[in-house]
Every structure is written in structure tokens, then in C-alpha cells.
Amino acid sequence: MGGPARCRLTMSVSPLPLPVHIDAASPTADARREQYDFNKLSKRLRRLVGQAIGDYAMIEDGDRVMVCLSGGKDSYAMLDILLQLQAKAPVSFELHAVNLDQKQPDFPEHVLPDYLESIGVPFTILEQDTYSVVKRVIPENKTFCGLCSRLRRGALYRFAEEQGFNKIALGHHREDRVETLFLNLFHHAKLAAMPPKLQSDDGKHVVIRPLAYCAESDIADYANAKAFPIIPCNLCGSQENLQRQVVKDMLADWERRFPGRVEKIARAMGDIRPSQLADASLFDFASLGHREDSASADAASWLRSREESD
């Protein structure tokens, strides 16, 4: 893991959302329209995040939520919207932003601390050189994402446990979930995706995805309007022909030709019909039309013996 992580902790109070960047001194028709569109977008995202939180009981009274901030548009938007909801929520919960500085070349170390201090959010910067580990272990023509995500997850989980955070918020959006569904379908022959809420394998952590219902295009528009100081990833972003990018391109083509298709796929993940699939562990197909007479019992025994011999 490249040695123990080093922490730099800064605490602040009274978080304030950033205003949209519109010149109020000249309220032209275009500026008013831009403000109107932004207000609609902001309201839609808050509603969808609130709906996801409510549907899956993501945040409850007294929760200490560790908000993972990568420096990308998604995590910035997630933090910003959670801060807005926190100010009006009927329950009390804590938000603490955490960034893992993976020591990528030319990483602008000042950007996130400066931003978080400017909006008054308590935060921690974890420093751990996972970049060198990934570059050393993974051949140049192979995908970095698997090992990189495991190392990153391990560092964040350890910190959450040490500091007593009971929820870990990640910035995955609707398209991330749909892309993962097709990656598992195409490459692992299983129907699985990113759940809006999950418990880690060791049972110690609850991971939540407040942006689960939010469209990536809306998040991009929101991040642009808010002028978040985006930090590009020089590791996974430097690789071409990633399988996730292939799926992303496929979905984008579908959406161009059939608007609304991605949303329907995302909604379908919340409307599973086990009896219409083929997983006998989820639905009791064997009991359908089952007869207890000796002939059917003999037939079932014969089929089992054939399966065992095969």
C-alpha cells in the first residue's frame, strides 16, 4: 500500500454553497434565463438526491458521513448538494470531506484544501502513494482501475474506521450504475451493478451513493455553472479503450438514437421480477406444477442422477 497514510486535518464551520457565476450587475434576458435554468437544474438535483436518500435510508439522525472527494465533477456536486440538504434537513448529521492524494504527477495539492476552506467544510487530506504501486504492478497495456480502486478503498475504509464515520458517501451517478450493469453482463455473465447503498464485505462500513438517481449530463452542467475547480485524473484518464469507456460510448449512442433509454434501464434495476428470469435461488421454479406422485419423483431422481454423472 506504499506505507502508512499521512493526514492533514482542517476544521471549519458554517458551510455555504457557492453561487452560480452570473453577472448580477447586468441582468440581461440571457442572464435571467441562465439563472432560471440553473435554479431548475439545482432543484431537480436536490430532489433526486433527497429521493435517493429517502428511498434507501442513506442518512439518518446522528450519522457521521465521510464524503469522498476526488476533485472530479461528481464528488464536488455531491458535496455541494449534501451541504444544501444538511442545512434544511429534519435530522442532524455530520459531513466531513476526505480526499486521498495518491501522489499522481503534477497533482495540484492546494486546489482541494483551498476550495474546502473557502466554503467552510471540515476536511482531511490523506496522503498515500498508490500511484507508484499501480504503475509498478500493472503492465502498461492493462487497465489500472481494478488495483487502483482496491488500494484507494482500503485507505478510505481504514480512515473511516479510525475516525468513527458510520457512512461513506461516493459520487457515483445514474450512468455509472448502468455502465456497471453492462460490464458485469458482458464480461462476467451476471446481473449486478452499483447498489445505491451497500455494506462492505467485513460488515464494518456502509457505503452510500446519493447521486444514484442523477444523470451525468445534469451533474456536468451543474459543475460547470458552479465553476468547481476540477482536477483531472492522470492515471485512469490516461488510458484509452477502457471497457467502461466502450460501454459508455454504447449507451451514449443509444441515448442519441432513443432518448430516455438510459433512464429506463436505471429504473429497471429497481423493478426486478425474479419469476421472469432464471435464478432458482431467487425464485422457486421447482415448485411450479410440482406433483408428489411416484412417477414424477422417479423422473426428478433420474434427472438429478444424469446431472451428477455429467
SETIGU-623310 format. One record per residue (C-alpha): residue number from 1; residue in three letters; chain; x negated, y negated, z negated. Coordinates in nm, 2 decimals. Example, Ala and Ser with C-alpha at 12.3 -4.5 7.8 and 13.67 -1.06 7.14 Angstrom:
2
1, ala, A, -1.23, 0.45, -0.78
2, ser, A, -1.37, 0.11, -0.71
//
This chain:
310
1, met, A, 0.00, 0.00, 0.00
2, gly, A, -0.30, -0.23, 0.02
3, gly, A, -0.34, -0.29, -0.36
4, pro, A, -0.10, -0.44, -0.61
5, ala, A, 0.11, -0.73, -0.51
6, arg, A, 0.03, -1.08, -0.64
7, cys, A, 0.31, -1.31, -0.74
8, arg, A, 0.36, -1.68, -0.73
9, leu, A, 0.68, -1.78, -0.92
10, thr, A, 0.85, -2.11, -0.90
11, met, A, 1.18, -2.20, -1.07
12, ser, A, 1.41, -2.48, -0.98
13, val, A, 1.78, -2.57, -1.04
14, ser, A, 2.08, -2.73, -0.87
15, pro, A, 2.07, -2.58, -0.52
16, leu, A, 2.21, -2.80, -0.25
17, pro, A, 2.29, -2.69, 0.11
18, leu, A, 2.12, -2.87, 0.39
19, pro, A, 2.34, -3.10, 0.61
20, val, A, 2.38, -3.03, 0.97
21, his, A, 2.15, -3.25, 1.18
22, ile, A, 2.38, -3.51, 1.34
23, asp, A, 2.31, -3.88, 1.36
24, ala, A, 2.58, -4.03, 1.14
25, ala, A, 2.47, -4.38, 1.24
26, ser, A, 2.62, -4.33, 1.59
27, pro, A, 2.94, -4.13, 1.56
28, thr, A, 2.99, -4.08, 1.93
29, ala, A, 3.26, -3.85, 2.07
30, asp, A, 2.99, -3.58, 2.13
31, ala, A, 2.86, -3.61, 1.78
32, arg, A, 3.21, -3.58, 1.63
33, arg, A, 3.27, -3.28, 1.85
34, glu, A, 2.94, -3.12, 1.74
35, gln, A, 3.03, -3.18, 1.38
36, tyr, A, 3.37, -3.03, 1.43
37, asp, A, 3.23, -2.72, 1.60
38, phe, A, 2.97, -2.68, 1.32
39, asn, A, 3.24, -2.71, 1.05
40, lys, A, 3.44, -2.44, 1.22
41, leu, A, 3.13, -2.22, 1.25
42, ser, A, 3.03, -2.27, 0.89
43, lys, A, 3.38, -2.20, 0.77
44, arg, A, 3.40, -1.88, 0.98
45, leu, A, 3.07, -1.75, 0.84
46, arg, A, 3.16, -1.83, 0.48
47, arg, A, 3.49, -1.65, 0.53
48, leu, A, 3.33, -1.34, 0.68
49, val, A, 3.06, -1.32, 0.41
50, gly, A, 3.32, -1.37, 0.14
51, gln, A, 3.54, -1.10, 0.30
52, ala, A, 3.24, -0.85, 0.32
53, ile, A, 3.16, -0.93, -0.05
54, gly, A, 3.52, -0.87, -0.15
55, asp, A, 3.57, -0.55, 0.06
56, tyr, A, 3.27, -0.38, -0.08
57, ala, A, 3.24, -0.53, -0.42
58, met, A, 2.89, -0.66, -0.33
59, ile, A, 2.86, -0.92, -0.60
60, glu, A, 3.02, -0.91, -0.95
61, asp, A, 3.02, -1.13, -1.26
62, gly, A, 2.68, -1.14, -1.42
63, asp, A, 2.49, -1.00, -1.12
64, arg, A, 2.12, -1.09, -1.07
65, val, A, 2.08, -1.09, -0.69
66, met, A, 1.74, -1.08, -0.53
67, val, A, 1.78, -1.24, -0.18
68, cys, A, 1.51, -1.11, 0.06
69, leu, A, 1.39, -1.40, 0.27
70, ser, A, 1.18, -1.31, 0.57
71, gly, A, 1.16, -1.65, 0.74
72, gly, A, 1.40, -1.55, 1.02
73, lys, A, 1.73, -1.70, 1.11
74, asp, A, 1.94, -1.42, 0.95
75, ser, A, 1.79, -1.44, 0.60
76, tyr, A, 1.79, -1.82, 0.60
77, ala, A, 2.16, -1.82, 0.69
78, met, A, 2.24, -1.55, 0.43
79, leu, A, 2.07, -1.75, 0.15
80, asp, A, 2.24, -2.07, 0.26
81, ile, A, 2.59, -1.92, 0.27
82, leu, A, 2.54, -1.74, -0.06
83, leu, A, 2.45, -2.07, -0.22
84, gln, A, 2.77, -2.23, -0.09
85, leu, A, 2.98, -1.94, -0.22
86, gln, A, 2.79, -1.94, -0.55
87, ala, A, 2.89, -2.30, -0.61
88, lys, A, 3.27, -2.22, -0.58
89, ala, A, 3.29, -1.85, -0.68
90, pro, A, 3.52, -1.75, -0.97
91, val, A, 3.24, -1.53, -1.10
92, ser, A, 2.89, -1.62, -1.22
93, phe, A, 2.59, -1.47, -1.06
94, glu, A, 2.22, -1.55, -1.01
95, leu, A, 2.04, -1.59, -0.68
96, his, A, 1.66, -1.56, -0.66
97, ala, A, 1.48, -1.57, -0.32
98, val, A, 1.19, -1.34, -0.26
99, asn, A, 0.95, -1.34, 0.03
100, leu, A, 0.69, -1.07, 0.10
101, asp, A, 0.38, -1.23, 0.25
102, gln, A, 0.24, -0.93, 0.45
103, lys, A, -0.07, -1.12, 0.55
104, gln, A, 0.01, -1.14, 0.91
105, pro, A, -0.24, -1.35, 1.11
106, asp, A, -0.15, -1.72, 1.13
107, phe, A, 0.14, -1.68, 0.88
108, pro, A, 0.23, -2.03, 0.76
109, glu, A, 0.22, -1.98, 0.39
110, his, A, 0.35, -2.32, 0.30
111, val, A, 0.67, -2.31, 0.50
112, leu, A, 0.90, -2.10, 0.27
113, pro, A, 0.78, -2.25, -0.06
114, asp, A, 0.83, -2.60, 0.08
115, tyr, A, 1.17, -2.52, 0.20
116, leu, A, 1.29, -2.34, -0.11
117, glu, A, 1.15, -2.61, -0.33
118, ser, A, 1.33, -2.87, -0.12
119, ile, A, 1.67, -2.71, -0.18
120, gly, A, 1.61, -2.62, -0.54
121, val, A, 1.62, -2.24, -0.53
122, pro, A, 1.43, -2.02, -0.77
123, phe, A, 1.19, -1.80, -0.57
124, thr, A, 0.89, -1.57, -0.57
125, ile, A, 0.63, -1.51, -0.30
126, leu, A, 0.49, -1.16, -0.32
127, glu, A, 0.16, -1.11, -0.15
128, gln, A, 0.06, -0.77, -0.02
129, asp, A, -0.15, -0.69, 0.29
130, thr, A, 0.08, -0.44, 0.46
131, tyr, A, -0.01, -0.58, 0.80
132, ser, A, -0.36, -0.43, 0.78
133, val, A, -0.23, -0.09, 0.67
134, val, A, 0.02, -0.08, 0.96
135, lys, A, -0.24, -0.18, 1.22
136, arg, A, -0.49, 0.07, 1.09
137, val, A, -0.25, 0.37, 1.07
138, ile, A, -0.02, 0.32, 1.37
139, pro, A, -0.17, 0.35, 1.72
140, glu, A, -0.13, 0.05, 1.94
141, asn, A, 0.13, 0.22, 2.17
142, lys, A, 0.35, 0.34, 1.88
143, thr, A, 0.62, 0.15, 1.70
144, phe, A, 0.52, -0.03, 1.38
145, cys, A, 0.87, -0.08, 1.24
146, gly, A, 0.91, 0.25, 1.05
147, leu, A, 0.59, 0.23, 0.84
148, cys, A, 0.62, -0.15, 0.80
149, ser, A, 0.98, -0.13, 0.67
150, arg, A, 0.88, 0.15, 0.42
151, leu, A, 0.59, -0.05, 0.28
152, arg, A, 0.80, -0.36, 0.26
153, arg, A, 1.09, -0.18, 0.10
154, gly, A, 0.86, -0.02, -0.16
155, ala, A, 0.71, -0.36, -0.26
156, leu, A, 1.05, -0.52, -0.29
157, tyr, A, 1.21, -0.24, -0.48
158, arg, A, 0.93, -0.24, -0.73
159, phe, A, 0.96, -0.61, -0.79
160, ala, A, 1.34, -0.59, -0.83
161, glu, A, 1.30, -0.32, -1.09
162, glu, A, 1.03, -0.51, -1.28
163, gln, A, 1.23, -0.83, -1.29
164, gly, A, 1.57, -0.67, -1.36
165, phe, A, 1.75, -0.76, -1.04
166, asn, A, 2.05, -0.53, -1.00
167, lys, A, 2.14, -0.62, -0.64
168, ile, A, 1.91, -0.67, -0.34
169, ala, A, 2.06, -0.87, -0.05
170, leu, A, 1.93, -0.81, 0.30
171, gly, A, 2.02, -1.02, 0.61
172, his, A, 2.14, -0.75, 0.85
173, his, A, 2.43, -0.87, 1.06
174, arg, A, 2.70, -0.70, 1.27
175, glu, A, 2.48, -0.63, 1.57
176, asp, A, 2.21, -0.48, 1.35
177, arg, A, 2.46, -0.23, 1.22
178, val, A, 2.60, -0.14, 1.57
179, glu, A, 2.24, -0.11, 1.71
180, thr, A, 2.15, 0.13, 1.43
181, leu, A, 2.46, 0.34, 1.51
182, phe, A, 2.35, 0.39, 1.87
183, leu, A, 1.99, 0.45, 1.77
184, asn, A, 2.10, 0.73, 1.54
185, leu, A, 2.33, 0.87, 1.80
186, phe, A, 2.08, 0.87, 2.09
187, his, A, 1.77, 0.97, 1.90
188, his, A, 1.89, 1.17, 1.60
189, ala, A, 2.22, 1.32, 1.72
190, lys, A, 2.41, 1.19, 1.42
191, leu, A, 2.68, 0.93, 1.35
192, ala, A, 2.52, 0.69, 1.10
193, ala, A, 2.45, 0.32, 1.07
194, met, A, 2.36, 0.05, 0.82
195, pro, A, 2.63, 0.05, 0.55
196, pro, A, 2.73, -0.29, 0.41
197, lys, A, 2.64, -0.16, 0.06
198, leu, A, 2.42, 0.14, -0.04
199, gln, A, 2.24, 0.28, -0.34
200, ser, A, 1.87, 0.37, -0.30
201, asp, A, 1.77, 0.74, -0.30
202, asp, A, 1.64, 0.72, -0.65
203, gly, A, 1.96, 0.55, -0.78
204, lys, A, 1.78, 0.25, -0.92
205, his, A, 1.88, -0.01, -0.66
206, val, A, 2.20, -0.14, -0.49
207, val, A, 2.14, -0.30, -0.15
208, ile, A, 2.40, -0.53, -0.01
209, arg, A, 2.44, -0.68, 0.34
210, pro, A, 2.66, -0.99, 0.30
211, leu, A, 2.63, -1.07, 0.68
212, ala, A, 2.77, -0.73, 0.77
213, tyr, A, 3.07, -0.89, 0.95
214, cys, A, 2.89, -1.18, 1.11
215, ala, A, 2.80, -1.20, 1.48
216, glu, A, 2.43, -1.26, 1.56
217, ser, A, 2.52, -1.54, 1.80
218, asp, A, 2.71, -1.72, 1.53
219, ile, A, 2.41, -1.69, 1.30
220, ala, A, 2.18, -1.82, 1.57
221, asp, A, 2.40, -2.12, 1.63
222, tyr, A, 2.42, -2.19, 1.26
223, ala, A, 2.05, -2.16, 1.21
224, asn, A, 1.99, -2.40, 1.50
225, ala, A, 2.23, -2.65, 1.36
226, lys, A, 2.08, -2.64, 1.02
227, ala, A, 1.72, -2.66, 1.16
228, phe, A, 1.59, -2.38, 0.94
229, pro, A, 1.20, -2.36, 0.96
230, ile, A, 1.19, -2.02, 1.14
231, ile, A, 0.88, -1.81, 1.11
232, pro, A, 0.83, -1.56, 1.39
233, cys, A, 0.71, -1.20, 1.32
234, asn, A, 0.37, -1.14, 1.48
235, leu, A, 0.39, -0.76, 1.41
236, cys, A, 0.72, -0.61, 1.54
237, gly, A, 0.78, -0.91, 1.76
238, ser, A, 0.46, -0.85, 1.95
239, gln, A, 0.57, -0.50, 2.07
240, glu, A, 0.76, -0.45, 2.40
241, asn, A, 1.01, -0.18, 2.49
242, leu, A, 1.11, -0.10, 2.13
243, gln, A, 1.40, 0.14, 2.13
244, arg, A, 1.61, -0.11, 1.92
245, gln, A, 1.55, -0.37, 2.19
246, val, A, 1.67, -0.12, 2.46
247, val, A, 1.99, -0.07, 2.26
248, lys, A, 2.02, -0.45, 2.20
249, asp, A, 2.00, -0.51, 2.58
250, met, A, 2.26, -0.24, 2.65
251, leu, A, 2.50, -0.39, 2.40
252, ala, A, 2.44, -0.74, 2.54
253, asp, A, 2.52, -0.61, 2.89
254, trp, A, 2.84, -0.45, 2.76
255, glu, A, 2.94, -0.77, 2.59
256, arg, A, 2.88, -0.98, 2.91
257, arg, A, 3.10, -0.74, 3.11
258, phe, A, 3.35, -0.65, 2.84
259, pro, A, 3.37, -0.94, 2.58
260, gly, A, 3.47, -0.82, 2.24
261, arg, A, 3.33, -0.46, 2.28
262, val, A, 3.06, -0.50, 2.01
263, glu, A, 3.32, -0.63, 1.76
264, lys, A, 3.54, -0.33, 1.83
265, ile, A, 3.26, -0.09, 1.78
266, ala, A, 3.17, -0.26, 1.45
267, arg, A, 3.54, -0.24, 1.34
268, ala, A, 3.55, 0.13, 1.44
269, met, A, 3.27, 0.20, 1.18
270, gly, A, 3.53, 0.11, 0.92
271, asp, A, 3.81, 0.33, 1.06
272, ile, A, 3.67, 0.68, 1.06
273, arg, A, 3.91, 0.97, 1.14
274, pro, A, 3.73, 1.29, 1.02
275, ser, A, 4.00, 1.52, 1.17
276, gln, A, 3.93, 1.37, 1.52
277, leu, A, 3.56, 1.45, 1.50
278, ala, A, 3.38, 1.79, 1.43
279, asp, A, 3.22, 1.77, 1.09
280, ala, A, 3.35, 2.07, 0.89
281, ser, A, 3.20, 1.92, 0.57
282, leu, A, 3.43, 1.62, 0.60
283, phe, A, 3.75, 1.79, 0.72
284, asp, A, 3.88, 2.14, 0.65
285, phe, A, 3.92, 2.27, 1.01
286, ala, A, 3.91, 2.63, 0.89
287, ser, A, 4.25, 2.60, 0.70
288, leu, A, 4.43, 2.48, 1.02
289, gly, A, 4.66, 2.76, 1.13
290, his, A, 4.49, 3.00, 0.89
291, arg, A, 4.65, 3.34, 0.84
292, glu, A, 4.59, 3.57, 0.54
293, asp, A, 4.68, 3.90, 0.72
294, ser, A, 4.41, 4.17, 0.76
295, ala, A, 4.37, 4.11, 1.14
296, ser, A, 4.27, 3.75, 1.10
297, ala, A, 4.04, 3.84, 0.81
298, asp, A, 3.87, 4.10, 1.02
299, ala, A, 3.83, 3.86, 1.31
300, ala, A, 3.68, 3.59, 1.08
301, ser, A, 3.44, 3.85, 0.93
302, trp, A, 3.34, 3.96, 1.28
303, leu, A, 3.27, 3.60, 1.39
304, arg, A, 3.05, 3.54, 1.08
305, ser, A, 2.85, 3.86, 1.14
306, arg, A, 2.79, 3.75, 1.50
307, glu, A, 2.67, 3.41, 1.38
308, glu, A, 2.43, 3.57, 1.13
309, ser, A, 2.29, 3.81, 1.39
310, asp, A, 2.24, 3.53, 1.64
//
